[in-house]
Amino acid sequence: MVGLAGPELSDSEARRLAAMGVGGVILFGRNLVDPPQTIELLRRIGTVLPHPPLFAIDQEGGRVSRLEPWIGPTPPAVRWCRAGVHALTDYGIATGDLLAGLGFNLDFAPVVDLSPPEAANGIGDRSFSLDPAETVEAARAFMNGLQSTGIAACLKHFPGLGDTAVDSHVELPHVSRSKRELDEIDLEPYRRLAGRAACVMVGHGHYPALHGDTPLPGSCSAEIVQGWLRGRIGFDGLAVSDDMEMGAVAPRDTDAQAAFEAMSAGLDLLLYCHDLGKAESAVERFEAEGRRSEVFAGRLREAASRVDVISRLWPAPEANLARYEAARESLQRCSEGV
């Protein structure tokens, strides 16, 4: 999954997306001018991809709200948690209708990291609560509302970035929790909710208690992805990386090494949110490794199959500006007083 440079799909980008056969595209503020432009951009992207696309966005609310210039400010997760499950269900429905009206079919939300709201770790008030049970109830309500509209949800950032002191956008966070603490606290939202979610995003934190002292992003660790997400949690859906261009993982991605490690570890969809050249390098590395190893070729087929399943279970809806406008008004109403 890749990001684009601006609000239009250039002819060069169209050719490169088609040649790579990407699983989808994620849009950011730099790509969004107004609803009609966004609808047309997604429509054009869909015409160049050789298979049903995933059209993704980060629309959590609070400070991670790509659509805020159009819909106004929305409360962060920590405040929604206090508002209760009925408010969160309504918020999920309004968010889903908003995105479906524009033509998206995947929202990288909700966040289920357990973090203090004031923490300077890139999570902060994006977290519903420090309490696993409260987080489960809040995330379930939002996710059920969102997915009821036809928008796929994604739990993030496995196995948890709440107990960190630095932002993985900048550098590799080290999570000091013990294996027991991670299992009983941070993994509880995934244990309770992963069976309902279309996707799980694996973060770039380093977890010495789970995969040793050598610094390694969890997204590149078979122990994290296969051992914990697939094995211990039992998640069989789409496993997605956080952005592979983030500071926590980018230094090890020379010659697409981190991409190869992440795919070998069991991830199915890798995000390159800015540089198409880095995504092309990853595709070239995958093709070369697939020719060398039938085991890795099988891993690629498995990953592609999971992407295909999700894109068909959650097809991109036909854009509808009236649905978008009604959802925008509903979102504003349910945000009042939260």
Residue pairs with C-beta under 8 A, 6 or more apart in sequence:
1 22
1 23
1 24
1 25
1 26
1 54
1 56
1 240
1 269
1 270
1 271
1 272
2 17
2 20
2 22
2 25
2 26
2 271
2 272
2 273
2 276
2 279
3 25
3 26
3 27
3 28
3 31
3 271
3 272
3 273
3 274
4 13
4 25
4 27
4 31
5 13
5 30
6 30
6 31
7 30
7 31
7 32
7 33
7 37
7 41
8 41
9 17
9 41
9 44
9 45
9 48
13 276
14 44
14 48
16 276
16 280
17 25
17 45
17 48
17 49
18 48
18 49
18 50
20 279
20 280
20 283
21 49
21 50
21 51
21 283
22 49
22 279
23 53
23 54
23 269
23 304
23 307
23 311
24 49
24 53
24 54
24 55
24 56
24 106
24 269
24 307
24 311
25 42
25 45
25 53
25 54
25 55
25 56
26 56
26 57
26 58
26 108
26 271
26 273
27 38
27 41
27 42
27 55
27 56
27 57
27 66
27 104
28 57
28 58
28 66
28 273
29 66
29 69
31 38
31 41
32 38
32 66
32 67
32 69
32 70
34 70
35 70
35 101
35 102
35 321
35 324
36 321
38 102
38 103
39 102
39 103
39 319
39 321
42 55
42 102
42 103
42 104
42 316
42 319
43 103
43 319
45 53
45 55
46 53
46 55
46 316
51 308
51 311
52 308
52 311
52 312
52 315
52 316
53 311
53 316
54 105
54 106
54 152
54 269
54 307
54 310
54 311
54 314
54 316
55 103
55 104
55 105
55 106
55 316
56 104
56 105
56 106
56 107
56 108
57 66
57 67
57 99
57 104
57 106
57 107
57 108
58 64
58 66
58 107
58 108
58 109
59 65
59 66
59 67
59 95
59 98
59 99
59 107
59 109
60 77
60 108
60 109
60 110
60 111
60 126
61 74
61 75
61 76
61 77
61 80
61 91
61 95
61 109
62 74
62 75
62 76
62 77
62 79
62 125
62 126
63 76
63 125
63 126
64 126
65 71
65 73
65 74
67 98
68 74
70 328
71 98
71 328
71 331
71 332
72 332
74 331
74 335
75 83
75 335
75 338
76 117
76 125
76 126
77 110
77 111
77 125
77 126
77 127
77 128
77 138
78 117
78 125
78 127
78 128
78 129
79 125
79 338
80 87
80 88
80 91
80 128
80 138
80 142
80 338
81 88
81 128
81 129
81 134
81 135
81 138
82 338
83 338
85 137
85 138
85 140
85 141
86 141
87 334
87 338
88 138
88 141
88 142
88 145
89 141
89 142
89 144
89 145
90 145
90 330
90 334
91 142
91 145
91 331
91 334
91 335
92 141
92 142
92 143
92 144
92 145
92 146
92 147
92 148
92 149
93 145
93 146
93 148
93 149
93 330
94 145
94 327
94 330
94 331
94 334
95 107
95 109
95 142
95 145
95 146
95 151
95 327
95 331
96 107
96 145
96 146
96 147
96 148
96 149
96 150
96 151
96 327
97 149
97 323
97 324
97 326
97 327
97 330
98 324
98 327
98 328
98 331
99 105
99 107
99 149
99 151
100 149
100 150
100 151
100 317
100 320
100 323
100 327
101 319
101 320
101 321
101 322
101 323
101 324
101 325
101 326
101 327
102 319
102 324
103 316
103 317
103 318
103 319
104 151
104 316
105 150
105 151
105 152
105 311
105 314
105 315
105 316
105 317
106 151
106 152
106 154
106 198
106 199
106 310
106 314
107 146
107 151
107 152
107 153
107 154
108 154
108 156
108 199
108 201
108 240
109 142
109 146
109 153
109 154
109 156
110 128
110 138
110 139
110 142
110 143
110 146
110 153
110 155
110 156
111 123
111 126
111 127
111 128
111 156
111 157
112 127
112 128
112 135
112 136
112 139
112 155
112 156
112 160
112 189
112 190
112 193
113 123
113 126
113 127
113 156
113 157
113 160
113 161
113 162
113 186
114 127
114 129
114 130
114 131
114 132
114 135
114 160
114 162
114 163
114 185
114 186
114 189
115 121
115 123
115 124
115 126
115 127
115 130
115 161
115 162
115 163
116 124
116 127
116 130
116 162
117 124
117 125
117 127
118 124
118 125
119 162
119 164
119 165
120 165
120 166
120 167
121 161
121 162
121 164
121 165
121 166
121 167
121 173
122 161
122 164
122 166
122 167
122 168
122 169
122 170
123 157
123 161
123 162
123 164
127 135
127 162
128 134
128 135
128 138
128 139
129 135
129 138
130 162
132 185
132 186
132 188
132 189
133 188
135 188
135 189
136 188
136 189
136 192
136 193
139 155
139 189
139 193
140 192
140 193
140 196
142 153
143 153
143 155
143 193
143 196
143 197
144 196
146 153
147 153
147 196
147 198
150 314
150 315
150 317
151 314
152 198
152 199
152 310
152 313
152 314
153 197
153 198
153 199
154 197
154 198
154 199
154 200
154 201
154 240
155 189
155 190
155 193
155 194
155 197
155 199
155 200
155 201
156 200
156 201
156 203
156 242
157 168
157 201
157 202
157 203
157 204
157 205
157 242
158 190
158 200
158 201
158 202
158 203
158 218
158 224
158 228
158 229
159 182
159 186
159 187
159 190
159 202
159 203
159 205
159 207
159 210
159 218
159 224
159 228
159 229
160 175
160 177
160 182
160 185
160 186
160 187
160 203
160 205
161 168
161 173
161 175
161 203
161 205
162 186
163 175
163 176
163 177
163 186
164 173
164 174
164 175
164 205
165 173
166 172
166 173
167 173
168 203
168 204
168 205
168 242
168 246
168 247
168 248
168 249
169 243
169 246
169 247
169 248
170 246
170 247
170 248
171 247
171 248
172 204
172 205
172 206
172 215
172 217
172 247
172 248
172 249
173 204
173 205
173 206
173 248
174 205
174 206
174 208
174 215
175 182
175 205
175 206
175 207
175 208
175 209
176 208
177 185
177 186
177 207
177 209
178 209
179 209
179 210
181 209
182 207
182 209
182 210
183 232
187 228
187 232
187 233
190 200
190 229
190 233
190 235
191 233
194 200
194 229
194 233
194 234
194 235
194 237
195 234
195 235
197 237
198 237
198 238
198 310
198 313
198 314
199 237
199 238
199 239
199 240
199 269
199 310
200 229
200 235
200 237
200 238
200 239
200 240
201 240
201 241
201 242
202 218
202 219
202 224
202 225
202 229
202 239
202 240
202 241
202 242
202 267
203 217
203 218
203 219
203 242
204 217
204 218
204 219
204 242
204 246
204 248
204 249
205 217
205 218
205 248
206 215
206 216
206 217
206 218
207 218
207 221
207 224
210 218
210 221
210 223
210 224
210 227
210 228
211 218
211 221
211 223
211 224
217 248
217 249
217 252
217 258
218 224
218 225
219 225
219 241
219 242
219 244
219 249
219 258
219 262
219 265
219 267
220 249
220 252
220 258
220 261
220 262
220 265
221 265
222 264
222 265
222 266
224 265
225 239
225 265
225 266
225 267
226 265
226 266
229 235
229 239
229 266
230 236
230 239
230 266
237 306
237 310
238 268
238 269
238 306
238 307
238 309
238 310
239 266
239 267
239 268
239 269
239 306
240 267
240 268
240 269
240 270
240 271
241 262
241 267
241 269
241 270
241 271
242 249
242 271
243 271
243 272
243 273
243 274
244 250
244 253
244 258
244 259
244 262
244 270
244 271
244 272
244 278
244 282
245 253
245 272
245 273
245 274
245 275
245 278
249 258
250 258
252 258
252 261
253 259
253 278
255 281
255 285
256 278
256 281
256 282
256 284
256 285
256 286
257 285
259 270
259 281
259 282
259 285
259 286
260 282
260 285
260 286
260 289
262 270
263 270
263 286
263 296
263 299
263 300
263 303
264 296
264 299
266 299
267 303
268 302
268 303
268 304
268 306
268 307
269 303
269 306
269 307
270 279
270 282
272 278
272 279
272 282
286 296
286 300
289 296
290 296
290 297
290 300
291 297
